[in-house]
Amino acid sequence: MGVLLGRLCKNFEVILSACFLSITVGVVILNVILRYVFSSGLFWVEEVATTAFIWSVFIGSAAAYKQKMHIGIDLITKLFSEKVREIIASLINMLMVLINGYVCYLSILMIYANKLKRTPVLSVPSMYVNLAITVGFGLMTIRSIQFLISEGILLVRSKKEMPRESL
């Protein structure tokens, strides 16, 4: 049981994103079958599919960020030594904490500004759709902080292990 729970926690973002993507695909396929076989579809499918897809995208981007799978340009950093690369990585992680945290903050403001708005078909508060941005960027902020701390610890350890004359 502990191993399963550990795997679920480790892959939380991927599993959640896959669930939302499955909902998207499932309701769209259901509606296609209903339209072509029974000549009638469900009126709410487009809204549910769109909302689930939005959640899948933002949670999936957090999962990709956690695995460091986002596109990066390392042409410039390849020109520097390993030590300078570590410093650049720490600076980038600091910048990512700020950017992701700021977008998360802005998404909270957006949710608050649109708190009375409802979705057109199901009349669900649009807060639940917009919350995907907050959750996605919140998770990326948390991962950025984790990267910053872990790479900062590695940077400090490597400084301690270096001989005095190389400093």
C-alpha positions as a Markdown table, in Angstrom:
| # | Residue | x | y | z |
|---|---|---|---|---|
| 1 | Met | 0.0 | 0.0 | 0.0 |
| 2 | Gly | 2.9 | 2.4 | 0.8 |
| 3 | Val | 4.6 | 1.8 | -2.5 |
| 4 | Leu | 1.3 | 2.5 | -4.4 |
| 5 | Leu | 0.7 | 5.7 | -2.4 |
| 6 | Gly | 4.3 | 6.8 | -3.1 |
| 7 | Arg | 3.9 | 6.3 | -6.8 |
| 8 | Leu | 0.6 | 8.2 | -6.8 |
| 9 | Cys | 2.2 | 11.1 | -5.0 |
| 10 | Lys | 5.3 | 11.1 | -7.2 |
| 11 | Asn | 3.1 | 11.1 | -10.4 |
| 12 | Phe | 0.3 | 13.2 | -9.1 |
| 13 | Glu | 0.3 | 15.7 | -11.9 |
| 14 | Val | 0.6 | 13.2 | -14.6 |
| 15 | Ile | -2.2 | 11.0 | -13.3 |
| 16 | Leu | -4.5 | 14.0 | -12.8 |
| 17 | Ser | -3.7 | 15.4 | -16.2 |
| 18 | Ala | -4.4 | 12.0 | -17.8 |
| 19 | Cys | -7.8 | 11.8 | -15.9 |
| 20 | Phe | -8.8 | 15.1 | -17.3 |
| 21 | Leu | -7.6 | 14.2 | -20.8 |
| 22 | Ser | -9.6 | 10.9 | -20.5 |
| 23 | Ile | -12.7 | 12.8 | -19.6 |
| 24 | Thr | -12.2 | 15.1 | -22.6 |
| 25 | Val | -11.8 | 12.2 | -25.0 |
| 26 | Gly | -14.5 | 10.1 | -23.4 |
| 27 | Val | -17.3 | 12.7 | -23.6 |
| 28 | Val | -16.4 | 13.7 | -27.1 |
| 29 | Ile | -16.4 | 10.0 | -28.3 |
| 30 | Leu | -19.7 | 9.5 | -26.5 |
| 31 | Asn | -21.2 | 12.5 | -28.2 |
| 32 | Val | -20.0 | 11.4 | -31.6 |
| 33 | Ile | -21.5 | 8.0 | -31.1 |
| 34 | Leu | -24.8 | 9.5 | -29.9 |
| 35 | Arg | -25.0 | 11.9 | -32.9 |
| 36 | Tyr | -24.2 | 9.3 | -35.6 |
| 37 | Val | -26.0 | 6.3 | -34.2 |
| 38 | Phe | -29.0 | 7.9 | -32.4 |
| 39 | Ser | -29.1 | 11.2 | -34.3 |
| 40 | Ser | -29.0 | 13.2 | -31.1 |
| 41 | Gly | -26.2 | 14.5 | -29.0 |
| 42 | Leu | -25.7 | 15.9 | -25.5 |
| 43 | Phe | -25.9 | 19.7 | -25.2 |
| 44 | Trp | -23.3 | 19.9 | -22.4 |
| 45 | Val | -20.4 | 17.9 | -24.0 |
| 46 | Glu | -18.6 | 20.8 | -25.5 |
| 47 | Glu | -18.4 | 22.7 | -22.3 |
| 48 | Val | -17.3 | 19.7 | -20.2 |
| 49 | Ala | -14.7 | 18.7 | -22.8 |
| 50 | Thr | -13.3 | 22.2 | -23.0 |
| 51 | Thr | -13.1 | 22.6 | -19.3 |
| 52 | Ala | -11.5 | 19.1 | -18.8 |
| 53 | Phe | -9.0 | 20.0 | -21.6 |
| 54 | Ile | -8.1 | 23.3 | -20.0 |
| 55 | Trp | -7.4 | 21.4 | -16.7 |
| 56 | Ser | -5.4 | 18.8 | -18.6 |
| 57 | Val | -3.2 | 21.4 | -20.2 |
| 58 | Phe | -2.3 | 23.3 | -17.1 |
| 59 | Ile | -1.8 | 20.3 | -14.9 |
| 60 | Gly | 0.1 | 18.6 | -17.7 |
| 61 | Ser | 2.4 | 21.6 | -18.0 |
| 62 | Ala | 3.1 | 21.4 | -14.3 |
| 63 | Ala | 3.9 | 17.7 | -14.8 |
| 64 | Ala | 6.3 | 18.6 | -17.7 |
| 65 | Tyr | 7.9 | 21.3 | -15.6 |
| 66 | Lys | 8.4 | 18.8 | -12.8 |
| 67 | Gln | 10.2 | 16.5 | -15.2 |
| 68 | Lys | 12.2 | 19.4 | -16.7 |
| 69 | Met | 10.7 | 18.6 | -20.1 |
| 70 | His | 9.9 | 22.2 | -21.2 |
| 71 | Ile | 11.9 | 23.6 | -24.0 |
| 72 | Gly | 15.1 | 25.2 | -23.0 |
| 73 | Ile | 17.8 | 27.1 | -24.9 |
| 74 | Asp | 21.1 | 25.8 | -23.6 |
| 75 | Leu | 23.3 | 27.1 | -26.5 |
| 76 | Ile | 24.7 | 30.0 | -24.4 |
| 77 | Thr | 25.2 | 27.9 | -21.2 |
| 78 | Lys | 27.2 | 25.3 | -23.1 |
| 79 | Leu | 29.9 | 28.0 | -23.5 |
| 80 | Phe | 30.5 | 28.2 | -19.8 |
| 81 | Ser | 32.1 | 26.0 | -17.2 |
| 82 | Glu | 30.1 | 23.6 | -15.0 |
| 83 | Lys | 30.3 | 26.0 | -12.1 |
| 84 | Val | 28.9 | 28.9 | -14.1 |
| 85 | Arg | 26.2 | 26.7 | -15.5 |
| 86 | Glu | 25.1 | 25.8 | -11.9 |
| 87 | Ile | 24.9 | 29.5 | -11.0 |
| 88 | Ile | 22.9 | 30.2 | -14.2 |
| 89 | Ala | 20.5 | 27.4 | -13.3 |
| 90 | Ser | 20.0 | 28.8 | -9.9 |
| 91 | Leu | 19.3 | 32.3 | -11.3 |
| 92 | Ile | 16.8 | 30.8 | -13.8 |
| 93 | Asn | 15.1 | 28.9 | -11.0 |
| 94 | Met | 14.8 | 32.1 | -9.0 |
| 95 | Leu | 13.3 | 33.8 | -12.0 |
| 96 | Met | 10.9 | 30.9 | -12.5 |
| 97 | Val | 9.8 | 31.1 | -8.9 |
| 98 | Leu | 9.0 | 34.8 | -9.5 |
| 99 | Ile | 7.3 | 34.4 | -12.8 |
| 100 | Asn | 5.2 | 31.3 | -11.9 |
| 101 | Gly | 4.3 | 32.9 | -8.6 |
| 102 | Tyr | 3.2 | 36.1 | -10.3 |
| 103 | Val | 1.1 | 34.3 | -12.8 |
| 104 | Cys | -0.5 | 32.3 | -10.0 |
| 105 | Tyr | -1.2 | 35.5 | -8.1 |
| 106 | Leu | -2.7 | 37.1 | -11.3 |
| 107 | Ser | -4.9 | 34.1 | -11.8 |
| 108 | Ile | -6.3 | 34.5 | -8.3 |
| 109 | Leu | -7.1 | 38.1 | -9.1 |
| 110 | Met | -8.8 | 37.0 | -12.3 |
| 111 | Ile | -10.9 | 34.4 | -10.4 |
| 112 | Tyr | -11.9 | 37.1 | -7.9 |
| 113 | Ala | -12.8 | 39.6 | -10.6 |
| 114 | Asn | -15.0 | 37.0 | -12.4 |
| 115 | Lys | -16.5 | 35.4 | -9.3 |
| 116 | Leu | -20.0 | 36.1 | -10.4 |
| 117 | Lys | -19.5 | 34.9 | -14.0 |
| 118 | Arg | -21.0 | 31.5 | -14.9 |
| 119 | Thr | -20.5 | 29.1 | -17.8 |
| 120 | Pro | -23.0 | 29.5 | -20.6 |
| 121 | Val | -24.5 | 25.9 | -20.8 |
| 122 | Leu | -24.2 | 24.3 | -17.4 |
| 123 | Ser | -24.2 | 27.6 | -15.4 |
| 124 | Val | -21.3 | 26.4 | -13.3 |
| 125 | Pro | -19.3 | 29.2 | -11.7 |
| 126 | Ser | -16.4 | 30.0 | -14.1 |
| 127 | Met | -14.1 | 30.0 | -11.1 |
| 128 | Tyr | -13.8 | 26.2 | -11.5 |
| 129 | Val | -12.5 | 26.6 | -15.0 |
| 130 | Asn | -10.2 | 29.5 | -14.2 |
| 131 | Leu | -8.9 | 27.6 | -11.1 |
| 132 | Ala | -6.9 | 25.4 | -13.5 |
| 133 | Ile | -4.5 | 28.3 | -14.1 |
| 134 | Thr | -4.0 | 28.8 | -10.4 |
| 135 | Val | -3.4 | 25.1 | -9.7 |
| 136 | Gly | -1.1 | 24.6 | -12.7 |
| 137 | Phe | 1.1 | 27.7 | -12.0 |
| 138 | Gly | 0.9 | 27.0 | -8.2 |
| 139 | Leu | 2.3 | 23.5 | -8.8 |
| 140 | Met | 5.0 | 25.0 | -11.1 |
| 141 | Thr | 5.9 | 27.6 | -8.4 |
| 142 | Ile | 6.2 | 24.8 | -5.8 |
| 143 | Arg | 8.5 | 22.8 | -8.2 |
| 144 | Ser | 10.5 | 25.9 | -8.9 |
| 145 | Ile | 11.1 | 26.4 | -5.2 |
| 146 | Gln | 12.1 | 22.7 | -4.9 |
| 147 | Phe | 14.5 | 23.0 | -7.8 |
| 148 | Leu | 16.0 | 26.2 | -6.4 |
| 149 | Ile | 16.6 | 24.6 | -3.0 |
| 150 | Ser | 18.0 | 21.3 | -4.3 |
| 151 | Glu | 20.3 | 23.0 | -6.8 |
| 152 | Gly | 21.3 | 25.6 | -4.1 |
| 153 | Ile | 22.2 | 22.7 | -1.8 |
| 154 | Leu | 24.3 | 21.1 | -4.6 |
| 155 | Leu | 26.0 | 24.4 | -5.3 |
| 156 | Val | 26.9 | 24.9 | -1.6 |
| 157 | Arg | 28.1 | 21.3 | -1.4 |
| 158 | Ser | 30.3 | 21.6 | -4.4 |
| 159 | Lys | 31.9 | 24.8 | -3.0 |
| 160 | Lys | 32.8 | 23.0 | 0.2 |
| 161 | Glu | 34.3 | 20.1 | -1.7 |
| 162 | Met | 36.5 | 22.3 | -3.9 |
| 163 | Pro | 40.1 | 22.9 | -2.9 |
| 164 | Arg | 40.9 | 26.4 | -1.6 |
| 165 | Glu | 43.3 | 27.4 | -4.4 |
| 166 | Ser | 40.6 | 26.9 | -7.1 |
| 167 | Leu | 38.2 | 29.4 | -5.3 |
